[in-house]
């Protein structure tokens, strides 16, 4: 599955914020772009896992 991710540099945080528009509330961040990419991938996996659990309840 592929999702669009929007990366924004936050000067106050001095790092990147990542948001997945198709998954409301799915956000992450990282001091480097590589770190933000890894973190948002993990956040997406967690988001989808929780959605799947909620469907079976």
Buried (B, 14 or more C-beta within 10 A) or exposed (E): EEBEBEBEEEEEEEBBBBBBEEBEEBBBBBEEEEBBBBBBBEBBEEBBEEEEEEEEE
